[in-house]
Amino acid sequence: MRLTRQTNYAMRMLMYCAANDEDLSRIAEIAKSYSVSELFLFKILQPLAKGGLVQTIRGRNGGVRLARPAKDISLLDVVRVTEDNFAMAECFENDAAECPLVNSCALNTALREALNAFFDVLSKYSIDDLVKARPDINALLGLDELLDDVPAA
């Protein structure tokens, strides 16, 4: 199973928001941290918001933040809202009726079991797990620099 670039960056965007949980995150800052276009991240933002994983705040001081705690967002949640197709072989797709073994194929059974195992593993990890695995994540993402740029009150 290969995840799309969209899913990869959706997880990264959520990790950024989790690491920056005190403030709203701006797409421009996230894009800069990951060296990816803002337009690409805006496209990813739509399914994340629709799936209830992020909240977007419009306006001059707007941004994006997690819609629920990072510990409550599993990697499976992200994959479900960003991936369109989980077909590992043709027999998982709609035209499977052409195969005479479609209802009794051991390959189909094995691949379905593998896919379910993949989903089980993804469900065990949260965005919070990924962020906590890197204690230096704020420095790596440039979040420390953003805090240094904020004038003292």
C-alpha positions as CSV (number, residue, x, y, z in Angstrom):
1,M,0.0,0.0,0.0
2,R,1.4,3.4,-0.9
3,L,-0.1,6.5,0.6
4,T,-0.5,9.6,-1.5
5,R,1.6,12.7,-1.2
6,Q,-1.6,14.4,0.1
7,T,-1.9,12.0,3.0
8,N,1.8,12.4,3.8
9,Y,1.5,16.2,4.0
10,A,-1.8,16.0,5.8
11,M,-0.1,14.1,8.6
12,R,2.8,16.6,8.6
13,M,0.3,19.6,8.7
14,L,-1.4,18.0,11.7
15,M,1.9,17.4,13.4
16,Y,2.8,21.0,12.9
17,C,-0.5,22.1,14.4
18,A,0.0,19.8,17.4
19,A,3.5,21.1,18.0
20,N,2.2,24.6,17.8
21,D,-0.9,24.0,19.9
22,E,-0.6,27.3,21.8
23,D,-1.2,29.3,18.7
24,L,-3.0,29.2,15.3
25,S,-0.9,27.9,12.6
26,R,-0.7,29.7,9.3
27,I,-0.5,27.9,6.0
28,A,2.4,30.0,4.9
29,E,4.4,29.0,7.9
30,I,3.6,25.3,7.5
31,A,4.5,25.5,3.8
32,K,7.8,27.1,4.6
33,S,8.6,24.5,7.2
34,Y,8.1,21.6,4.8
35,S,9.2,23.4,1.7
36,V,5.9,22.8,-0.1
37,S,3.6,25.2,-1.9
38,E,0.8,26.9,0.0
39,L,-1.7,26.0,-2.7
40,F,-1.0,22.3,-2.2
41,L,-1.6,22.7,1.6
42,F,-4.8,24.6,1.0
43,K,-6.1,21.7,-1.1
44,I,-5.2,19.3,1.7
45,L,-6.9,21.5,4.3
46,Q,-10.3,21.0,2.8
47,P,-10.7,17.2,3.5
48,L,-9.1,17.7,6.9
49,A,-11.6,20.4,7.8
50,K,-14.5,18.4,6.3
51,G,-13.4,15.3,8.2
52,G,-13.4,17.2,11.5
53,L,-9.6,17.0,12.1
54,V,-8.9,20.8,11.9
55,Q,-10.7,24.0,12.4
56,T,-10.0,27.0,10.1
57,I,-10.3,30.5,11.3
58,R,-10.7,33.1,8.6
59,G,-9.5,36.7,8.6
60,R,-6.3,38.7,9.0
61,N,-5.3,36.9,12.2
62,G,-6.7,33.6,11.1
63,G,-5.1,30.2,10.7
64,V,-5.7,26.6,11.4
65,R,-5.7,24.4,14.5
66,L,-6.6,20.9,15.5
67,A,-10.3,20.3,15.9
68,R,-9.6,17.9,18.8
69,P,-6.6,16.9,20.9
70,A,-3.7,15.4,19.0
71,K,-4.0,12.3,21.1
72,D,-7.5,11.7,19.7
73,I,-6.5,11.9,16.0
74,S,-5.2,8.6,14.8
75,L,-3.2,8.1,11.7
76,L,-6.1,6.0,10.4
77,D,-8.4,9.0,10.8
78,V,-6.1,11.0,8.5
79,V,-5.8,8.2,6.0
80,R,-9.6,7.8,5.8
81,V,-10.2,11.5,5.0
82,T,-7.3,11.9,2.5
83,E,-7.2,8.6,0.5
84,D,-9.8,7.9,-2.1
85,N,-9.0,4.3,-2.9
86,F,-7.7,1.3,-0.8
87,A,-7.7,-1.2,-3.7
88,M,-4.6,-3.2,-3.5
89,A,-5.4,-5.2,-6.6
90,E,-7.9,-5.1,-9.4
91,C,-10.2,-7.5,-7.6
92,F,-10.9,-4.9,-5.0
93,E,-12.3,-2.5,-7.6
94,N,-15.7,-2.3,-9.2
95,D,-14.8,-4.3,-12.3
96,A,-14.0,-7.3,-10.2
97,A,-17.1,-9.1,-11.6
98,E,-15.0,-10.0,-14.6
99,C,-12.9,-12.4,-12.6
100,P,-14.4,-15.8,-12.2
101,L,-12.8,-16.2,-8.8
102,V,-14.0,-12.9,-7.3
103,N,-16.1,-14.6,-4.6
104,S,-13.7,-17.4,-3.7
105,C,-10.2,-16.1,-4.3
106,A,-7.5,-16.8,-1.7
107,L,-5.5,-13.8,-3.0
108,N,-8.4,-11.5,-2.4
109,T,-8.7,-12.8,1.2
110,A,-5.0,-12.5,1.9
111,L,-4.9,-8.9,0.5
112,R,-8.0,-7.9,2.5
113,E,-6.3,-9.3,5.7
114,A,-3.1,-7.4,4.9
115,L,-5.1,-4.2,4.4
116,N,-7.0,-4.7,7.7
117,A,-3.6,-5.2,9.5
118,F,-2.4,-2.0,7.9
119,F,-5.4,-0.2,9.2
120,D,-5.0,-1.7,12.7
121,V,-1.5,-0.4,13.0
122,L,-2.5,3.1,11.8
123,S,-5.3,3.1,14.4
124,K,-2.7,2.5,17.2
125,Y,-0.8,5.7,16.5
126,S,-1.9,9.3,17.0
127,I,-0.6,12.6,15.8
128,D,0.4,13.2,19.4
129,D,2.6,10.0,19.3
130,L,4.4,11.3,16.3
131,V,5.0,14.7,17.8
132,K,6.2,13.3,21.2
133,A,8.6,11.0,19.4
134,R,10.6,14.1,18.4
135,P,11.3,16.2,21.5
136,D,13.1,18.7,19.2
137,I,10.2,19.0,16.8
138,N,9.6,22.7,17.4
139,A,13.1,23.5,16.5
140,L,13.0,21.3,13.5
141,L,9.8,22.9,12.2
142,G,11.1,26.5,12.9
143,L,8.4,27.1,15.6
144,D,11.1,28.3,18.1
145,E,12.0,31.0,15.6
146,L,8.4,32.1,15.3
147,L,8.2,32.4,19.1
148,D,11.4,34.5,19.0
149,D,9.8,36.9,16.5
150,V,6.7,37.6,18.6
151,P,7.1,40.9,20.5
152,A,6.9,40.7,24.3
153,A,3.6,42.0,25.7
